[in-house]
Amino acid sequence: MKVAGCTAIVTGGNRGIGEAFVHGLIRAGAEKVYVGSRTLEAAAHLESQYPGQAIAVELDVTNESQVQAAAQKCGDTSVVINNAGVHQDATLIGAPDLNAARTEMEVNYFGVLSMCRHFAPVLATNSGGAIVNVLSVAGIVAVPAMGGYSPSKFASRALTTKLRAELADQNTQVSSLIVGSVDTRMAAQVQGRKESPDTIAKAGIKAIEKNIPEMDTDAFAINVRAAIARDPAHVERQMAAMLKAETLSTGR
């Protein structure tokens, strides 16, 4: 599939990796990008920068009525970027209740599922199109310090594989991006080298155009996958040690 001439929707498109996708898609020749955002005001700067090309859409992925309304409004969509995500910074046992873990699962898993369910018929009418789910290295290695975030990304990775099979007959590509350490608000407390969100967007566009099922987007993600292959028990011990670390670091 070619990005040039497509119409895309990006959830959480008003900042961070989502905003980088908006810029990257338009630079790659996308005709139109719907910028999913909880408030229209939060995406106004992109509408101003790309008049007629970037269009703000009120979209909270945990609100199914908003997802359904977006699918009806954005009926010309051929690329869906499921980028919206949340990290509550709470451990599973140490948290006072299940609220943080439930929120992470609602946004990072059920939000992705809801978008895919409502937009799958839209993509079918537009020659199949493509879905890209923005995941994390926390979806290929369990990170105890990341509480419910890591399990939600594991679930979304499995979801991506299942959707690829379910949507194959309608010619819809389904890809997952395994993202390492990125310079976003979510990773503000992490020390060490962090990739630009633009790097992730470029990888996502490559995944679309090359029909890559799963792609490690940066050096950190590649290194983590390699470490798991070499010595998974050692990686597990490293992840457990992060629970007692005073600061989180990429180690670079």
C-alpha positions in Angstrom: 0.0 0.0 0.0 1.1 3.5 -0.7 0.7 6.4 1.8 0.7 9.0 -1.0 -2.9 9.9 -1.7 -4.4 8.0 1.3 -6.7 9.3 4.0 -5.6 8.4 7.6 -6.8 8.7 11.1 -4.4 8.9 14.0 -5.6 8.4 17.6 -3.9 10.6 20.2 -2.7 12.6 17.2 -2.4 16.0 19.0 1.1 15.3 20.5 4.0 13.0 20.8 4.2 10.0 18.5 0.7 10.7 17.2 1.6 14.3 16.2 4.8 12.9 14.5 2.6 10.6 12.5 0.4 13.5 11.4 3.5 15.3 10.1 5.0 12.2 8.6 1.9 11.1 6.8 1.3 14.5 5.2 5.0 14.8 4.2 4.7 11.3 2.6 1.8 12.6 0.5 -1.3 11.7 2.4 -4.2 13.6 1.1 -5.9 14.0 4.5 -5.2 13.1 8.1 -7.9 13.0 10.7 -6.4 14.0 14.1 -8.1 12.1 16.8 -8.0 14.1 20.1 -10.0 14.2 23.3 -10.6 17.9 22.6 -10.7 19.7 19.3 -8.8 22.6 20.8 -5.8 20.3 21.5 -5.4 19.6 17.7 -6.1 23.1 16.5 -2.4 23.8 15.9 -2.2 21.0 13.4 -5.3 22.3 11.6 -3.6 25.7 11.3 -0.4 24.2 10.1 -2.1 22.0 7.5 -5.3 23.7 6.5 -7.7 21.3 4.7 -5.3 18.4 5.3 -5.3 17.9 9.0 -8.8 17.7 10.4 -9.4 17.5 14.2 -11.9 14.8 15.3 -13.1 14.6 18.9 -12.1 11.1 19.9 -11.7 9.3 23.2 -11.0 5.7 22.3 -12.6 4.5 25.5 -15.9 6.2 24.5 -17.5 3.8 22.0 -20.1 6.3 20.8 -17.3 8.7 19.9 -15.4 5.9 18.1 -18.6 5.0 16.2 -19.2 8.6 15.3 -15.6 9.0 14.1 -16.0 6.0 11.8 -19.2 7.5 10.3 -17.6 10.9 9.9 -14.3 9.6 8.5 -15.7 7.3 5.9 -12.9 7.9 3.4 -10.2 6.5 5.8 -7.8 4.0 4.4 -5.1 4.0 7.1 -5.8 3.7 10.9 -3.0 4.5 13.3 -3.9 3.3 16.8 -1.5 5.4 18.8 -3.5 6.6 21.8 -2.1 5.1 25.0 -1.7 5.7 28.7 0.7 4.7 31.4 -0.5 5.2 35.0 2.8 4.7 36.7 1.5 2.2 39.2 2.5 -1.4 40.0 0.0 -4.2 40.1 0.2 -5.1 43.8 1.3 -1.7 45.1 -1.5 0.3 43.6 -4.3 1.1 46.1 -7.0 -0.5 43.8 -7.5 -1.8 40.2 -8.3 1.6 38.7 -4.9 2.2 37.1 -4.7 -1.2 35.6 -8.3 -1.0 34.3 -7.6 2.4 32.7 -4.5 1.1 31.0 -6.4 -1.9 29.6 -9.3 0.2 28.6 -7.2 2.6 26.6 -4.3 0.4 25.4 -6.3 -2.7 24.6 -10.0 -2.1 24.4 -9.6 1.3 22.8 -7.5 -0.4 20.0 -10.1 -3.1 19.6 -12.9 -0.6 19.4 -11.2 1.4 16.7 -10.5 -1.7 14.7 -14.0 -3.1 15.0 -15.6 0.2 13.9 -13.1 1.1 11.2 -12.8 -2.4 9.7 -15.9 -1.9 7.5 -14.7 1.5 6.5 -11.4 0.1 5.3 -13.2 -2.7 3.5 -15.0 -0.1 1.4 -11.6 1.6 0.6 -9.8 -1.4 -0.9 -8.7 -2.9 2.4 -6.3 -0.3 3.6 -4.0 -0.7 6.6 -4.0 -0.7 10.4 -0.9 0.2 12.5 -1.0 -0.5 16.2 1.7 1.5 18.2 2.9 -0.9 20.8 6.0 -1.1 23.0 8.9 -3.2 24.1 6.8 -3.6 27.2 4.6 -5.8 25.0 7.4 -8.3 24.3 9.1 -8.3 27.7 7.1 -8.0 31.0 8.2 -4.9 32.9 7.1 -5.2 36.5 7.7 -1.4 37.1 5.2 -0.6 34.4 2.2 -2.2 36.2 -0.8 -2.7 34.0 0.8 -0.9 31.0 3.0 -3.9 30.1 0.1 -6.5 30.2 -2.1 -4.2 28.1 0.6 -4.0 25.4 1.0 -7.8 25.5 -2.7 -8.1 24.9 -2.6 -5.6 22.1 0.2 -7.5 20.4 -1.9 -10.7 20.5 -4.9 -8.6 19.2 -2.8 -7.4 16.3 -2.0 -11.0 15.2 -5.6 -12.0 15.5 -6.9 -9.1 13.5 -4.3 -9.8 10.8 -6.0 -13.2 10.3 -9.6 -11.9 10.6 -9.1 -9.1 8.2 -7.0 -10.9 5.6 -10.0 -11.7 3.4 -10.8 -8.0 3.0 -7.2 -7.2 2.1 -6.5 -5.1 5.2 -2.9 -5.0 6.3 -2.3 -5.1 10.0 1.0 -4.1 11.6 2.4 -3.6 15.1 5.2 -1.3 16.0 7.5 -2.3 18.9 8.6 1.0 20.3 11.6 1.5 22.6 12.5 4.6 24.5 11.1 7.8 22.9 11.3 11.4 23.8 7.7 12.0 24.8 5.8 13.2 27.9 5.1 9.6 28.9 8.9 8.9 29.1 9.8 12.2 30.7 11.1 10.4 33.8 13.3 8.0 31.9 17.0 9.0 31.6 19.4 8.2 28.8 19.1 8.3 25.1 15.6 8.6 23.7 14.5 8.5 20.0 12.6 11.3 18.3 8.9 10.6 17.8 9.7 11.3 14.1 11.7 8.1 14.0 8.7 6.1 15.1 6.5 7.7 12.5 8.9 7.0 9.8 9.1 3.3 10.8 5.3 3.2 10.8 5.1 4.6 7.3 7.7 2.0 6.2 5.6 -0.8 7.8 2.6 0.4 5.8 4.3 0.6 2.5 6.3 -2.6 2.9 3.4 -4.5 4.6 5.6 -5.4 7.6 3.6 -7.4 10.2 5.7 -6.4 13.2 8.5 -3.9 13.3 11.0 -2.8 15.9 11.1 0.9 15.4 14.4 1.9 17.0 17.8 0.7 18.4 16.5 0.2 21.9 13.6 -2.1 20.7 16.0 -4.1 18.5 18.5 -4.5 21.4 15.8 -5.7 23.8 14.5 -8.3 21.4 18.0 -9.5 20.8 18.6 -9.7 24.6 15.5 -11.8 25.0 16.6 -14.2 22.3 20.1 -14.6 24.0 19.1 -14.9 27.6 15.4 -14.4 28.6 16.1 -15.3 32.2 18.7 -12.5 32.5 16.3 -10.0 30.9 13.6 -11.0 33.4 16.0 -10.4 36.3 16.9 -7.0 34.8 13.3 -6.0 34.5 12.6 -7.1 38.1 15.5 -5.0 39.4 13.8 -1.9 38.0 11.3 -2.2 40.8 14.0 -1.0 43.2 15.7 1.5 41.0 15.6 5.1 42.0 15.6 6.2 38.4 14.7 4.5 35.1 17.3 4.6 32.4 17.7 3.3 28.8 21.3 2.4 29.8 22.7 4.6 27.0 
